[in-house]
Every structure is written in C-alpha cells, then in structure tokens.
Amino acid sequence: MIRMPKPKRKLNAEINVVPYIDVVMVLLIVFMITAPMLTQGVDVQLPKVGAEPVDSRDQEPLIVSVDAKGQYFVDVGGDPLQPVVLALVIERVGKILSSNPKKRVLVRGDRSVSYGKVVELMAGLQGVGASSVGLVTE
C-alpha cells in the first residue's frame, strides 16, 4: 500500500492580539483607580458643597492646605508634607506671585479646622498680591 504524502501546512503569519488587548484593559483599570489617589499629599477632609468646578486649563493653580490641626502646607520651596508657619507660607506665595501675578491661589481647608485659621490665611495671601483666593471643596 502506497501512502500519499500529506500536504504541507501553510505557515500562519498572523498575530493574535486578544491577549494584548486584555493586558491593556487591565492596565487601564489600574491607572483609573490609582490616578485619583495621586493628588495632594496632605490629608484634608474637604467640605461638600454644590459648586461648579474651576476651569484650570490655562495653568496649574498654587494650592495651600490647612489640616485639621491648623497646620499650613504649601507645595513650593521645600517638603510639601512638612508643615510651615503662616509667615513662611505668605512669603513663599508672595515670591511666586511677584513673578507670575495671574497665578491662581486655592486654599484646601479641612472641614474641622477653625474658620479663623482659613480666614487668616486668605487675608495674608491677599496681602501679598493674590487678587482672588478660591476654596477647594468636594
């Protein structure tokens, strides 16, 4: 009995991209979950109000924070997680505003901090040239 040779199979030069799509989807989900956690480092419980968000497409605003203990934090010229005294916050913000007077200044005040601490900070910021100081809420 004579056997017929089997026809040779053609090579398949296609790439299966389904596993790559799965990996990309998992990475997308991971980044979507972790991105909101990468905001300011100081833990501040913001008050909840129904206000329109500020349009910040032009430039990044300067954010000054007041935590529940009444300590001030500014993310300029030093460790952003190190509390600083009010005079140093005002001095640092004043230097920035002297070079860029149109820079927006936002205050992140903890909901349990005394009202006087936030007002004292806002008055100091306006004294060094911050024409309008905004409050950050949730």
Number of C-alpha atoms within 10 A of each C-alpha: 3 4 5 6 6 6 6 6 6 6 6 6 6 6 6 8 8 9 9 10 11 11 10 12 12 12 12 11 10 11 11 11 10 10 9 9 9 7 8 16 12 18 13 17 16 16 14 10 9 7 9 6 9 8 7 9 7 7 10 10 14 17 20 25 27 24 20 16 10 18 15 25 25 25 19 14 9 9 11 17 14 12 17 15 10 17 10 13 21 22 14 16 24 20 13 16 20 13 9 10 13 14 20 18 21 19 21 24 26 22 16 14 17 14 12 10 15 20 11 11 22 21 13 19 25 15 12 17 18 22 14 13 17 15 16 20 17 10
